[in-house]
Amino acid sequence: MKILVTGPKGFVGSRIMDALHAVGAPPLREASEDDIRRIVDEAEPDVIIHTAAISDIPTCEQNPEASYRANVIIPLALVRTGVKTVLFSSDQVYGGLRGDGPYGEGETAPANLYARHKLEMENRALELSSDTVLLRAAWMYDMPRYGVRNRRNFLMNMLLEKELAFSATQRRGITYVREVAGNMRAAASLPGGVYNYGSENTLTMLETAQWLKDELGLPVRLTDAGPRHNLWMDCAKLREQRVSFRSTVEGLKRCLEDYAL
Ligand SMILES: NC(=O)c1ccc[n+]([C@@H]2O[C@H](COP(=O)([O-])OP(=O)(O)OC[C@H]3O[C@@H](n4cnc5c(N)ncnc54)[C@H](OP(=O)(O)O)[C@@H]3O)[C@@H](O)[C@H]2O)c1
């Protein structure tokens, strides 16, 4: 299976490039629809894995047009090439739901612009091609990777900060990005549709952070950030397709082993 990865030097894309024998796409931020078609025609992939995006929520709020182009227009141009496409979405589409969760794929309520754009991308991509795979990813972490801009994440924050606040009530999956990458070949073969794609977590954010602090004997001081909306996902639909993730704590243990921390 020949795979084309967009954003091959990004946080997720670079780990996918490590895990798969894939071709990296050139930057798409200035590309027209014709440019995108030409890039795909030249690469002749069986599957496109699209990770390029503006994924920072405040950046999207401040630059709505750029967010719309990156998070809706470019992915739809990729789907229109007719090649099977795997698009990354986000657990943020659950940010405004009233219930406690864990949330299945059916109910959504985006509470910020980034999430609204991701949801529009999902719906329009499936209208264009029912074969498209949409992966709703949770917050991902890893140690820094040589040559890749180091994105702040849960693990790095825990290692570097003196004091952090996490909610003692919020439940949210946090996922080891190398597990995300390791599951990508299977994800590329999923039937079209939307999938919650990441680690499940029954601990609160504060409990999760306390677990990691104790495990590594970290000096970081943890405080309660107060009530926050749950973002935890139910990944049963993905498991039915025989694709699964470790729980958040088991994923963290695996990461600590991988880096001999
Ligand atoms: N990181 C997380 O915790 C997280 C959580 C949930 C969902 N996601 C989703 O997972 C996917 C990958 O996220 P990531 O953390 O790997 O993202 P990232 O590292 O912030 O960005 C990935 C790539 O996007 C491209 N890019 C940046 N600005 C762009 C723009 N204006 N137009 C087009 N492309 C642009 C860049 O590639 P080039 O240099 O090739 O242009 C960049 O390397 C995204 O769809 C994101 O929304 C991420």
The ligand as an SDF file (V2000), in Angstrom:
LIG
                    3D

 48 52  0  0  0  0  0  0  0  0999 V2000
   -1.3690   17.4160   18.6030 N   0  0  0  0  0  0  0  0  0  0  0  0
   -2.4720   17.0480   19.2430 C   0  0  0  0  0  0  0  0  0  0  0  0
   -2.4570   16.8000   20.4660 O   0  0  0  0  0  0  0  0  0  0  0  0
   -3.7640   16.8780   18.4750 C   0  0  0  0  0  0  0  0  0  0  0  0
   -4.9400   16.5260   19.1740 C   0  0  0  0  0  0  0  0  0  0  0  0
   -6.1160   16.2820   18.4760 C   0  0  0  0  0  0  0  0  0  0  0  0
   -6.1300   16.3830   17.0860 C   0  0  0  0  0  0  0  0  0  0  0  0
   -4.9890   16.7510   16.4230 N   0  0  0  0  0  0  0  0  0  0  0  0
   -5.0180   16.8230   14.9460 C   0  0  0  0  0  0  0  0  0  0  0  0
   -4.0140   15.9580   14.4410 O   0  0  0  0  0  0  0  0  0  0  0  0
   -3.4510   16.5030   13.2360 C   0  0  0  0  0  0  0  0  0  0  0  0
   -1.9480   16.6370   13.3780 C   0  0  0  0  0  0  0  0  0  0  0  0
   -1.6690   17.5480   14.4370 O   0  0  0  0  0  0  0  0  0  0  0  0
   -0.1780   18.0220   14.7770 P   0  0  0  0  0  0  0  0  0  0  0  0
   -0.1230   18.2510   16.2290 O   0  0  0  0  0  0  0  0  0  0  0  0
    0.7830   17.1020   14.1180 O   0  0  0  0  0  0  0  0  0  0  0  0
   -0.1180   19.4290   14.0440 O   0  0  0  0  0  0  0  0  0  0  0  0
    1.1410   20.4160   13.8640 P   0  0  0  0  0  0  0  0  0  0  0  0
    2.4070   19.7230   14.1980 O   0  0  0  0  0  0  0  0  0  0  0  0
    0.7930   21.6790   14.5860 O   0  0  0  0  0  0  0  0  0  0  0  0
    1.0730   20.7300   12.3160 O   0  0  0  0  0  0  0  0  0  0  0  0
    1.2020   19.7170   11.3530 C   0  0  0  0  0  0  0  0  0  0  0  0
    1.6150   20.3210   10.0360 C   0  0  0  0  0  0  0  0  0  0  0  0
    0.5800   21.1600    9.5150 O   0  0  0  0  0  0  0  0  0  0  0  0
    1.1630   21.9800    8.5070 C   0  0  0  0  0  0  0  0  0  0  0  0
    0.5970   23.3330    8.6080 N   0  0  0  0  0  0  0  0  0  0  0  0
    0.8450   24.2730    9.5510 C   0  0  0  0  0  0  0  0  0  0  0  0
    0.1770   25.3940    9.2780 N   0  0  0  0  0  0  0  0  0  0  0  0
   -0.5100   25.1580    8.1290 C   0  0  0  0  0  0  0  0  0  0  0  0
   -1.4100   25.9250    7.3460 C   0  0  0  0  0  0  0  0  0  0  0  0
   -1.7110   27.1880    7.6560 N   0  0  0  0  0  0  0  0  0  0  0  0
   -1.9440   25.3550    6.2300 N   0  0  0  0  0  0  0  0  0  0  0  0
   -1.6490   24.0830    5.8950 C   0  0  0  0  0  0  0  0  0  0  0  0
   -0.7940   23.3050    6.5930 N   0  0  0  0  0  0  0  0  0  0  0  0
   -0.2520   23.8350    7.7090 C   0  0  0  0  0  0  0  0  0  0  0  0
    2.6800   21.9640    8.7300 C   0  0  0  0  0  0  0  0  0  0  0  0
    3.2520   21.1410    7.7360 O   0  0  0  0  0  0  0  0  0  0  0  0
    4.0680   21.7560    6.4990 P   0  0  0  0  0  0  0  0  0  0  0  0
    5.3200   22.3150    7.0760 O   0  0  0  0  0  0  0  0  0  0  0  0
    4.2630   20.5650    5.6040 O   0  0  0  0  0  0  0  0  0  0  0  0
    3.1950   22.8390    5.9120 O   0  0  0  0  0  0  0  0  0  0  0  0
    2.8100   21.2530   10.0780 C   0  0  0  0  0  0  0  0  0  0  0  0
    4.0270   20.5410   10.2010 O   0  0  0  0  0  0  0  0  0  0  0  0
   -4.1840   17.8170   13.0080 C   0  0  0  0  0  0  0  0  0  0  0  0
   -5.2750   17.6070   12.1460 O   0  0  0  0  0  0  0  0  0  0  0  0
   -4.6990   18.1820   14.3940 C   0  0  0  0  0  0  0  0  0  0  0  0
   -5.8340   19.0300   14.3130 O   0  0  0  0  0  0  0  0  0  0  0  0
   -3.8040   16.9910   17.0730 C   0  0  0  0  0  0  0  0  0  0  0  0
  1  2  1  0
  2  3  2  0
  2  4  1  0
  4  5  1  0
  4 48  2  0
  5  6  2  0
  6  7  1  0
  7  8  2  0
  8  9  1  0
  8 48  1  0
  9 10  1  0
  9 46  1  0
 10 11  1  0
 11 12  1  0
 11 44  1  0
 12 13  1  0
 13 14  1  0
 14 15  2  0
 14 16  1  0
 14 17  1  0
 17 18  1  0
 18 19  2  0
 18 20  1  0
 18 21  1  0
 21 22  1  0
 22 23  1  0
 23 24  1  0
 23 42  1  0
 24 25  1  0
 25 26  1  0
 25 36  1  0
 26 27  1  0
 26 35  1  0
 27 28  2  0
 28 29  1  0
 29 30  1  0
 29 35  2  0
 30 31  1  0
 30 32  2  0
 32 33  1  0
 33 34  2  0
 34 35  1  0
 36 37  1  0
 36 42  1  0
 37 38  1  0
 38 39  2  0
 38 40  1  0
 38 41  1  0
 42 43  1  0
 44 45  1  0
 44 46  1  0
 46 47  1  0
M  CHG  2   8   1  16  -1
M  END
$$$$
